[in-house]
Amino acid sequence: MVAARDVGRVARHAFYPHSGTRRLFPRQTLDRIEAAIRESERTHRAELRFVIEGGLEPLAVWRGLTPRHRAIDLFSRLRVWDTAENIGVLIYVQAVDRDIEIVADRGLSSAVPQSEWELVCRRMEDAFRAGSYETGALDAIASVTALLAQRFPPAANDTDELPDRPLIL
């Protein structure tokens, strides 16, 4: 967990350029992530949302905002929770903190243990540490897809409820 009032963390967030996130995830990478999500959702009924965020508001960081809390906030704001079967999944990348969070809706909690989501996050973080942002993201989507496809097979009347395009904040 990130400590509140970590001056270095506050400064990293305050001075992180928006272009830094675009360098890590250029347009071609976003296109590939979007295609992977679209293909993923053909194999299960769940909905995926992929969000990448650079710097957070420094005052919020000063007050102790963690990547997990931010991910939960975005899960709500982006209405990932509001899918027909309550089986939405948010993959959140916090670039400055180099943290990955997966927030799964309540319809998934009994089917997929939290330890499975955490394993996907750790693998993605390892790939990112090695500088493999695109590979890490695509491998994470493939892992999430495997977890969802075996537990929530596609339905004939399934509709795409959330945007597939990754969101950069």
N, CA and C atoms as a LAMMPS dump frame, in Angstrom:
ITEM: TIMESTEP
0
ITEM: NUMBER OF ATOMS
507
ITEM: BOX BOUNDS ff ff ff
-5.0000000000000000e+02 5.0000000000000000e+02
-5.0000000000000000e+02 5.0000000000000000e+02
-5.0000000000000000e+02 5.0000000000000000e+02
ITEM: ATOMS id mol type element x y z
1 1 1 N 0.848 -1.181 0
2 1 2 C 0 0 0
3 1 3 C 0.89 1.24 0
4 2 1 N 0.457 2.247 -0.673
5 2 2 C 1.191 3.498 -0.767
6 2 3 C 0.885 4.34 0.462
7 3 1 N 1.923 4.874 1.083
8 3 2 C 1.744 5.675 2.292
9 3 3 C 1.211 7.061 1.96
10 4 1 N 0.33 7.557 2.846
11 4 2 C -0.156 8.923 2.702
12 4 3 C 0.994 9.888 2.973
13 5 1 N 0.942 11.04 2.348
14 5 2 C 1.911 12.111 2.552
15 5 3 C 3.337 11.711 2.172
16 6 1 N 3.465 10.923 1.141
17 6 2 C 4.758 10.588 0.557
18 6 3 C 5.085 11.711 -0.424
19 7 1 N 5.959 12.619 -0.023
20 7 2 C 6.252 13.816 -0.804
21 7 3 C 6.803 13.445 -2.181
22 8 1 N 7.656 12.447 -2.251
23 8 2 C 8.212 12.016 -3.533
24 8 3 C 7.121 11.533 -4.477
25 9 1 N 6.167 10.774 -3.945
26 9 2 C 5.054 10.277 -4.771
27 9 3 C 4.198 11.443 -5.256
28 10 1 N 3.93 12.387 -4.38
29 10 2 C 3.146 13.563 -4.766
30 10 3 C 3.852 14.295 -5.906
31 11 1 N 5.144 14.477 -5.793
32 11 2 C 5.904 15.183 -6.829
33 11 3 C 5.898 14.413 -8.144
34 12 1 N 6.063 13.101 -8.084
35 12 2 C 6.039 12.298 -9.322
36 12 3 C 4.709 12.461 -10.048
37 13 1 N 3.617 12.473 -9.292
38 13 2 C 2.298 12.658 -9.912
39 13 3 C 2.124 14.084 -10.431
40 14 1 N 2.582 15.056 -9.681
41 14 2 C 2.408 16.456 -10.07
42 14 3 C 3.145 16.789 -11.362
43 15 1 N 4.29 16.175 -11.569
44 15 2 C 5.124 16.549 -12.71
45 15 3 C 5.158 15.501 -13.819
46 16 1 N 4.301 14.502 -13.747
47 16 2 C 4.277 13.475 -14.786
48 16 3 C 3.592 14.034 -16.032
49 17 1 N 4.28 14.041 -17.168
50 17 2 C 3.675 14.607 -18.379
51 17 3 C 2.664 13.646 -18.999
52 18 1 N 1.579 14.194 -19.51
53 18 2 C 0.575 13.374 -20.185
54 18 3 C 1.203 12.603 -21.346
55 19 1 N 2.202 13.197 -21.973
56 19 2 C 2.872 12.521 -23.087
57 19 3 C 3.602 11.262 -22.633
58 20 1 N 3.921 11.177 -21.345
59 20 2 C 4.587 9.971 -20.837
60 20 3 C 3.722 8.739 -21.001
61 21 1 N 2.446 8.872 -20.758
62 21 2 C 1.519 7.749 -20.91
63 21 3 C 1.382 7.384 -22.382
64 22 1 N 1.338 8.377 -23.233
65 22 2 C 1.239 8.117 -24.681
66 22 3 C 2.496 7.429 -25.216
67 23 1 N 3.644 7.718 -24.613
68 23 2 C 4.877 7.031 -25.032
69 23 3 C 4.819 5.552 -24.661
70 24 1 N 4.276 5.247 -23.495
71 24 2 C 4.172 3.851 -23.054
72 24 3 C 3.127 3.088 -23.86
73 25 1 N 2.053 3.79 -24.238
74 25 2 C 0.933 3.179 -24.958
75 25 3 C 0.613 3.997 -26.207
76 26 1 N 1.439 3.857 -27.253
77 26 2 C 1.166 4.603 -28.487
78 26 3 C -0.105 4.098 -29.17
79 27 1 N -0.54 4.831 -30.161
80 27 2 C -1.79 4.526 -30.871
81 27 3 C -1.862 3.07 -31.357
82 28 1 N -0.76 2.561 -31.904
83 28 2 C -0.764 1.184 -32.42
84 28 3 C -1.01 0.177 -31.287
85 29 1 N -0.448 0.452 -30.131
86 29 2 C -0.666 -0.426 -28.979
87 29 3 C -2.117 -0.35 -28.529
88 30 1 N -2.674 0.858 -28.488
89 30 2 C -4.082 1.009 -28.115
90 30 3 C -4.982 0.281 -29.108
91 31 1 N -4.635 0.349 -30.394
92 31 2 C -5.407 -0.371 -31.413
93 31 3 C -5.376 -1.878 -31.154
94 32 1 N -4.206 -2.404 -30.804
95 32 2 C -4.075 -3.847 -30.541
96 32 3 C -4.816 -4.257 -29.275
97 33 1 N -4.764 -3.409 -28.258
98 33 2 C -5.517 -3.696 -27.031
99 33 3 C -7.013 -3.7 -27.327
100 34 1 N -7.475 -2.72 -28.081
101 34 2 C -8.89 -2.657 -28.46
102 34 3 C -9.305 -3.928 -29.211
103 35 1 N -8.498 -4.349 -30.167
104 35 2 C -8.807 -5.566 -30.936
105 35 3 C -8.822 -6.791 -30.033
106 36 1 N -7.894 -6.843 -29.073
107 36 2 C -7.841 -7.986 -28.152
108 36 3 C -9.086 -8.025 -27.267
109 37 1 N -9.544 -6.879 -26.818
110 37 2 C -10.756 -6.825 -25.999
111 37 3 C -11.967 -7.242 -26.829
112 38 1 N -12.057 -6.738 -28.036
113 38 2 C -13.179 -7.1 -28.908
114 38 3 C -13.215 -8.616 -29.131
115 39 1 N -12.051 -9.194 -29.42
116 39 2 C -11.969 -10.648 -29.637
117 39 3 C -12.269 -11.405 -28.345
118 40 1 N -11.764 -10.906 -27.244
119 40 2 C -12.011 -11.53 -25.939
120 40 3 C -13.504 -11.637 -25.66
121 41 1 N -14.222 -10.546 -25.893
122 41 2 C -15.641 -10.508 -25.556
123 41 3 C -16.487 -11.399 -26.453
124 42 1 N -15.914 -11.92 -27.51
125 42 2 C -16.622 -12.913 -28.334
126 42 3 C -16.603 -14.297 -27.689
127 43 1 N -15.725 -14.476 -26.685
128 43 2 C -15.556 -15.801 -26.078
129 43 3 C -16.224 -15.935 -24.713
130 44 1 N -16.853 -14.856 -24.23
131 44 2 C -17.521 -14.885 -22.92
132 44 3 C -18.575 -13.78 -22.858
133 45 1 N -19.373 -13.795 -21.793
134 45 2 C -20.441 -12.799 -21.636
135 45 3 C -19.994 -11.553 -20.871
136 46 1 N -18.837 -11.576 -20.258
137 46 2 C -18.383 -10.445 -19.442
138 46 3 C -17.976 -9.271 -20.327
139 47 1 N -17.807 -8.127 -19.694
140 47 2 C -17.373 -6.908 -20.366
141 47 3 C -16.048 -6.452 -19.755
142 48 1 N -15.099 -6.09 -20.62
143 48 2 C -13.794 -5.601 -20.17
144 48 3 C -13.663 -4.114 -20.453
145 49 1 N -13.008 -3.426 -19.545
146 49 2 C -12.677 -2.011 -19.733
147 49 3 C -11.223 -1.84 -19.322
148 50 1 N -10.422 -1.234 -20.17
149 50 2 C -8.988 -1.065 -19.94
150 50 3 C -8.71 0.424 -19.824
151 51 1 N -8.164 0.843 -18.673
152 51 2 C -7.917 2.255 -18.415
153 51 3 C -6.462 2.446 -18.009
154 52 1 N -5.841 3.462 -18.628
155 52 2 C -4.455 3.81 -18.333
156 52 3 C -4.459 5.244 -17.836
157 53 1 N -3.837 5.455 -16.682
158 53 2 C -3.807 6.805 -16.131
159 53 3 C -2.379 7.174 -15.757
160 54 1 N -2.009 8.382 -16.13
161 54 2 C -0.695 8.9 -15.765
162 54 3 C -0.746 9.469 -14.364
163 55 1 N -0.525 10.761 -14.244
164 55 2 C -0.509 11.402 -12.938
165 55 3 C -1.892 11.613 -12.36
166 56 1 N -1.995 11.369 -11.075
167 56 2 C -3.221 11.654 -10.328
168 56 3 C -3.141 13.075 -9.784
169 57 1 N -4.259 13.578 -9.318
170 57 2 C -4.277 14.904 -8.713
171 57 3 C -3.354 14.886 -7.483
172 58 1 N -2.377 15.797 -7.424
173 58 2 C -1.427 15.779 -6.309
174 58 3 C -2.073 15.865 -4.925
175 59 1 N -3.139 16.659 -4.792
176 59 2 C -3.797 16.77 -3.488
177 59 3 C -4.409 15.432 -3.075
178 60 1 N -4.991 14.727 -4.023
179 60 2 C -5.561 13.409 -3.726
180 60 3 C -4.46 12.432 -3.317
181 61 1 N -3.33 12.507 -3.986
182 61 2 C -2.191 11.652 -3.633
183 61 3 C -1.705 12.011 -2.231
184 62 1 N -1.615 13.298 -1.946
185 62 2 C -1.195 13.76 -0.622
186 62 3 C -2.128 13.212 0.463
187 63 1 N -3.398 13.136 0.142
188 63 2 C -4.386 12.63 1.108
189 63 3 C -4.406 11.111 1.195
190 64 1 N -3.585 10.452 0.37
191 64 2 C -3.451 9.003 0.496
192 64 3 C -4.184 8.178 -0.545
193 65 1 N -4.619 8.803 -1.639
194 65 2 C -5.304 8.044 -2.686
195 65 3 C -4.375 6.95 -3.222
196 66 1 N -4.83 5.716 -3.17
197 66 2 C -4.045 4.593 -3.674
198 66 3 C -4.536 4.213 -5.066
199 67 1 N -3.719 3.503 -5.821
200 67 2 C -4.191 3.012 -7.119
201 67 3 C -5.447 2.14 -6.978
202 68 1 N -5.535 1.343 -5.927
203 68 2 C -6.72 0.495 -5.728
204 68 3 C -7.968 1.353 -5.552
205 69 1 N -7.861 2.386 -4.71
206 69 2 C -9.017 3.268 -4.495
207 69 3 C -9.41 3.983 -5.791
208 70 1 N -8.414 4.41 -6.554
209 70 2 C -8.703 5.074 -7.823
210 70 3 C -9.375 4.112 -8.793
211 71 1 N -8.906 2.88 -8.835
212 71 2 C -9.507 1.88 -9.722
213 71 3 C -10.973 1.646 -9.353
214 72 1 N -11.246 1.555 -8.08
215 72 2 C -12.63 1.351 -7.633
216 72 3 C -13.488 2.561 -8
217 73 1 N -12.93 3.751 -7.847
218 73 2 C -13.634 4.969 -8.231
219 73 3 C -13.957 4.956 -9.731
220 74 1 N -12.979 4.603 -10.55
221 74 2 C -13.206 4.561 -11.996
222 74 3 C -14.175 3.453 -12.389
223 75 1 N -14.126 2.337 -11.678
224 75 2 C -15.069 1.242 -11.908
225 75 3 C -16.498 1.77 -11.805
226 76 1 N -16.706 2.629 -10.824
227 76 2 C -18.028 3.239 -10.632
228 76 3 C -18.308 4.319 -11.667
229 77 1 N -17.402 5.266 -11.823
230 77 2 C -17.615 6.395 -12.735
231 77 3 C -17.829 5.947 -14.181
232 78 1 N -17.107 4.904 -14.601
233 78 2 C -17.218 4.419 -15.974
234 78 3 C -18.334 3.385 -16.132
235 79 1 N -19.038 3.144 -15.047
236 79 2 C -20.204 2.246 -15.016
237 79 3 C -19.867 0.81 -15.446
238 80 1 N -18.677 0.366 -15.098
239 80 2 C -18.299 -1.013 -15.386
240 80 3 C -19.19 -1.964 -14.586
241 81 1 N -19.668 -1.511 -13.459
242 81 2 C -20.558 -2.286 -12.601
243 81 3 C -21.958 -2.44 -13.189
244 82 1 N -22.268 -1.671 -14.191
245 82 2 C -23.646 -1.564 -14.669
246 82 3 C -23.93 -2.435 -15.896
247 83 1 N -23.323 -3.621 -15.959
248 83 2 C -23.613 -4.529 -17.071
249 83 3 C -24.806 -5.402 -16.696
250 84 1 N -25.434 -5.966 -17.677
251 84 2 C -26.68 -6.72 -17.461
252 84 3 C -26.53 -7.832 -16.424
253 85 1 N -25.405 -8.54 -16.457
254 85 2 C -25.219 -9.658 -15.52
255 85 3 C -24.271 -9.322 -14.377
256 86 1 N -23.883 -8.067 -14.25
257 86 2 C -22.924 -7.649 -13.235
258 86 3 C -21.624 -8.443 -13.336
259 87 1 N -21.121 -8.531 -14.585
260 87 2 C -19.868 -9.248 -14.805
261 87 3 C -18.893 -8.394 -15.617
262 88 1 N -18.736 -7.143 -15.177
263 88 2 C -17.765 -6.249 -15.789
264 88 3 C -16.421 -6.365 -15.093
265 89 1 N -15.359 -6.119 -15.846
266 89 2 C -13.992 -6.173 -15.323
267 89 3 C -13.252 -4.921 -15.766
268 90 1 N -12.641 -4.231 -14.803
269 90 2 C -11.802 -3.08 -15.104
270 90 3 C -10.346 -3.484 -14.908
271 91 1 N -9.539 -3.277 -15.94
272 91 2 C -8.09 -3.42 -15.825
273 91 3 C -7.547 -1.998 -15.791
274 92 1 N -6.955 -1.627 -14.661
275 92 2 C -6.496 -0.256 -14.442
276 92 3 C -4.973 -0.233 -14.338
277 93 1 N -4.369 0.613 -15.15
278 93 2 C -2.923 0.792 -15.149
279 93 3 C -2.637 2.181 -14.589
280 94 1 N -1.949 2.244 -13.465
281 94 2 C -1.529 3.511 -12.879
282 94 3 C -0.044 3.68 -13.234
283 95 1 N 0.232 4.498 -14.253
284 95 2 C 1.577 4.591 -14.822
285 95 3 C 2.611 5.152 -13.853
286 96 1 N 2.279 6.189 -13.123
287 96 2 C 3.256 6.814 -12.233
288 96 3 C 3.638 5.86 -11.1
289 97 1 N 2.661 5.224 -10.498
290 97 2 C 2.931 4.294 -9.393
291 97 3 C 3.376 2.917 -9.878
292 98 1 N 3.277 2.706 -11.198
293 98 2 C 3.61 1.407 -11.792
294 98 3 C 2.832 0.292 -11.096
295 99 1 N 1.547 0.521 -11.005
296 99 2 C 0.653 -0.402 -10.313
297 99 3 C -0.47 -0.802 -11.265
298 100 1 N -0.865 -2.064 -11.187
299 100 2 C -1.985 -2.59 -11.964
300 100 3 C -3.04 -3.049 -10.973
301 101 1 N -4.269 -2.715 -11.249
302 101 2 C -5.392 -3.168 -10.422
303 101 3 C -6.463 -3.747 -11.33
304 102 1 N -7.043 -4.84 -10.908
305 102 2 C -8.211 -5.391 -11.596
306 102 3 C -9.365 -5.356 -10.613
307 103 1 N -10.45 -4.726 -11.046
308 103 2 C -11.668 -4.676 -10.238
309 103 3 C -12.726 -5.466 -10.997
310 104 1 N -13.235 -6.501 -10.347
311 104 2 C -14.245 -7.365 -10.959
312 104 3 C -15.584 -7.158 -10.27
313 105 1 N -16.624 -7.159 -11.053
314 105 2 C -17.971 -6.94 -10.542
315 105 3 C -18.425 -8.092 -9.647
316 106 1 N -19.48 -7.847 -8.906
317 106 2 C -19.968 -8.821 -7.927
318 106 3 C -20.408 -10.143 -8.545
319 107 1 N -20.826 -10.129 -9.796
320 107 2 C -21.219 -11.37 -10.455
321 107 3 C -20.049 -12.3 -10.718
322 108 1 N -18.843 -11.777 -10.599
323 108 2 C -17.638 -12.575 -10.83
324 108 3 C -16.982 -13.044 -9.541
325 109 1 N -17.312 -12.416 -8.429
326 109 2 C -16.573 -12.654 -7.185
327 109 3 C -16.611 -14.101 -6.701
328 110 1 N -17.71 -14.774 -6.88
329 110 2 C -17.759 -16.169 -6.422
330 110 3 C -17.175 -17.134 -7.451
331 111 1 N -17.065 -16.696 -8.701
332 111 2 C -16.566 -17.579 -9.76
333 111 3 C -15.055 -17.483 -9.962
334 112 1 N -14.484 -16.308 -9.707
335 112 2 C -13.049 -16.104 -9.919
336 112 3 C -12.453 -15.566 -8.617
337 113 1 N -11.598 -16.343 -7.975
338 113 2 C -10.994 -15.882 -6.717
339 113 3 C -10.101 -14.654 -6.932
340 114 1 N -10.034 -13.806 -5.922
341 114 2 C -9.206 -12.597 -5.987
342 114 3 C -7.757 -12.945 -6.305
343 115 1 N -7.28 -14.071 -5.835
344 115 2 C -5.892 -14.47 -6.092
345 115 3 C -5.614 -14.624 -7.589
346 116 1 N -6.618 -15.02 -8.369
347 116 2 C -6.441 -15.141 -9.82
348 116 3 C -6.243 -13.772 -10.458
349 117 1 N -7.032 -12.787 -10.018
350 117 2 C -6.886 -11.43 -10.545
351 117 3 C -5.517 -10.867 -10.167
352 118 1 N -5.107 -11.106 -8.929
353 118 2 C -3.817 -10.596 -8.46
354 118 3 C -2.658 -11.198 -9.243
355 119 1 N -2.767 -12.464 -9.598
356 119 2 C -1.726 -13.11 -10.396
357 119 3 C -1.599 -12.442 -11.772
358 120 1 N -2.726 -12.132 -12.384
359 120 2 C -2.705 -11.432 -13.672
360 120 3 C -2.021 -10.067 -13.503
361 121 1 N -2.349 -9.358 -12.44
362 121 2 C -1.741 -8.044 -12.184
363 121 3 C -0.23 -8.168 -12.023
364 122 1 N 0.228 -9.126 -11.237
365 122 2 C 1.674 -9.279 -10.994
366 122 3 C 2.419 -9.609 -12.284
367 123 1 N 1.845 -10.464 -13.12
368 123 2 C 2.495 -10.786 -14.401
369 123 3 C 2.581 -9.55 -15.298
370 124 1 N 1.525 -8.772 -15.298
371 124 2 C 1.504 -7.56 -16.103
372 124 3 C 2.545 -6.567 -15.584
373 125 1 N 2.641 -6.411 -14.274
374 125 2 C 3.634 -5.521 -13.686
375 125 3 C 5.051 -5.984 -14.037
376 126 1 N 5.293 -7.293 -14.014
377 126 2 C 6.609 -7.826 -14.393
378 126 3 C 6.941 -7.469 -15.838
379 127 1 N 5.989 -7.632 -16.733
380 127 2 C 6.21 -7.286 -18.141
381 127 3 C 6.477 -5.795 -18.288
382 128 1 N 5.74 -4.966 -17.569
383 128 2 C 5.934 -3.524 -17.646
384 128 3 C 7.315 -3.135 -17.122
385 129 1 N 7.763 -3.773 -16.03
386 129 2 C 9.099 -3.483 -15.496
387 129 3 C 10.185 -3.792 -16.53
388 130 1 N 9.911 -4.793 -17.361
389 130 2 C 10.851 -5.17 -18.419
390 130 3 C 10.692 -4.286 -19.659
391 131 1 N 9.773 -3.319 -19.606
392 131 2 C 9.564 -2.416 -20.729
393 131 3 C 8.632 -2.959 -21.803
394 132 1 N 7.968 -4.06 -21.525
395 132 2 C 7.075 -4.703 -22.499
396 132 3 C 5.624 -4.343 -22.211
397 133 1 N 5.259 -3.108 -22.509
398 133 2 C 3.918 -2.632 -22.185
399 133 3 C 2.847 -3.288 -23.046
400 134 1 N 3.065 -3.334 -24.322
401 134 2 C 2.063 -3.942 -25.202
402 134 3 C 1.911 -5.431 -24.912
403 135 1 N 3.025 -6.135 -24.821
404 135 2 C 2.97 -7.572 -24.538
405 135 3 C 2.318 -7.837 -23.19
406 136 1 N 2.675 -7.053 -22.18
407 136 2 C 2.085 -7.226 -20.853
408 136 3 C 0.584 -7.02 -20.862
409 137 1 N 0.135 -5.978 -21.574
410 137 2 C -1.302 -5.701 -21.648
411 137 3 C -2.033 -6.812 -22.393
412 138 1 N -1.486 -7.231 -23.522
413 138 2 C -2.152 -8.274 -24.322
414 138 3 C -2.153 -9.614 -23.598
415 139 1 N -1.069 -9.935 -22.917
416 139 2 C -1.038 -11.18 -22.134
417 139 3 C -2.048 -11.138 -20.994
418 140 1 N -2.191 -9.969 -20.365
419 140 2 C -3.172 -9.826 -19.284
420 140 3 C -4.59 -10.023 -19.813
421 141 1 N -4.879 -9.435 -20.963
422 141 2 C -6.209 -9.606 -21.561
423 141 3 C -6.448 -11.079 -21.894
424 142 1 N -5.427 -11.753 -22.405
425 142 2 C -5.558 -13.187 -22.709
426 142 3 C -5.807 -14.001 -21.44
427 143 1 N -5.127 -13.653 -20.362
428 143 2 C -5.334 -14.366 -19.093
429 143 3 C -6.732 -14.13 -18.54
430 144 1 N -7.181 -12.878 -18.588
431 144 2 C -8.537 -12.554 -18.128
432 144 3 C -9.558 -13.283 -19.001
433 145 1 N -9.311 -13.309 -20.289
434 145 2 C -10.207 -14.006 -21.219
435 145 3 C -10.328 -15.475 -20.853
436 146 1 N -9.205 -16.108 -20.557
437 146 2 C -9.23 -17.53 -20.188
438 146 3 C -10.046 -17.758 -18.921
439 147 1 N -9.904 -16.876 -17.942
440 147 2 C -10.677 -17.004 -16.702
441 147 3 C -12.174 -16.848 -16.965
442 148 1 N -12.524 -15.905 -17.824
443 148 2 C -13.935 -15.617 -18.076
444 148 3 C -14.589 -16.621 -19.018
445 149 1 N -13.87 -17.047 -20.042
446 149 2 C -14.45 -17.943 -21.05
447 149 3 C -14.866 -19.281 -20.45
448 150 1 N -14.11 -19.765 -19.495
449 150 2 C -14.461 -21.068 -18.911
450 150 3 C -15.625 -20.972 -17.927
451 151 1 N -15.86 -19.79 -17.389
452 151 2 C -16.915 -19.638 -16.381
453 151 3 C -18.173 -18.941 -16.912
454 152 1 N -18.004 -18.132 -17.96
455 152 2 C -19.118 -17.353 -18.504
456 152 3 C -19.135 -17.46 -20.022
457 153 1 N -19.477 -18.615 -20.561
458 153 2 C -19.471 -18.784 -22.024
459 153 3 C -20.408 -17.776 -22.691
460 154 1 N -20.134 -17.482 -23.965
461 154 2 C -20.947 -16.47 -24.656
462 154 3 C -22.401 -16.895 -24.792
463 155 1 N -23.256 -15.908 -24.852
464 155 2 C -24.689 -16.139 -25.066
465 155 3 C -25.052 -15.66 -26.471
466 156 1 N -26.075 -16.237 -27.027
467 156 2 C -26.503 -15.879 -28.39
468 156 3 C -26.92 -14.412 -28.496
469 157 1 N -27.509 -13.876 -27.448
470 157 2 C -28.022 -12.505 -27.491
471 157 3 C -27.102 -11.504 -26.788
472 158 1 N -25.838 -11.834 -26.643
473 158 2 C -24.883 -10.98 -25.932
474 158 3 C -24.636 -9.685 -26.709
475 159 1 N -24.67 -8.552 -26.016
476 159 2 C -24.4 -7.266 -26.649
477 159 3 C -23.161 -6.646 -26.006
478 160 1 N -22.491 -5.796 -26.751
479 160 2 C -21.305 -5.101 -26.259
480 160 3 C -21.782 -3.892 -25.462
481 161 1 N -21.609 -3.941 -24.146
482 161 2 C -22.155 -2.907 -23.277
483 161 3 C -21.178 -1.791 -22.918
484 162 1 N -19.881 -2.046 -23.065
485 162 2 C -18.876 -1.048 -22.717
486 162 3 C -17.933 -0.827 -23.899
487 163 1 N -17.35 0.361 -23.992
488 163 2 C -16.4 0.598 -25.087
489 163 3 C -15.205 -0.352 -25.002
490 164 1 N -14.734 -0.801 -26.149
491 164 2 C -13.568 -1.671 -26.199
492 164 3 C -12.273 -0.873 -26.265
493 165 1 N -12.354 0.358 -26.689
494 165 2 C -11.168 1.203 -26.83
495 165 3 C -10.586 1.518 -25.45
496 166 1 N -9.285 1.279 -25.251
497 166 2 C -8.672 1.672 -23.97
498 166 3 C -8.825 3.176 -23.747
499 167 1 N -8.984 3.543 -22.51
500 167 2 C -9.147 4.943 -22.138
501 167 3 C -7.864 5.427 -21.481
502 168 1 N -7.327 6.524 -21.972
503 168 2 C -6.163 7.151 -21.336
504 168 3 C -6.65 8.406 -20.636
505 169 1 N -6.35 8.481 -19.343
506 169 2 C -6.738 9.639 -18.53
507 169 3 C -5.501 10.462 -18.197
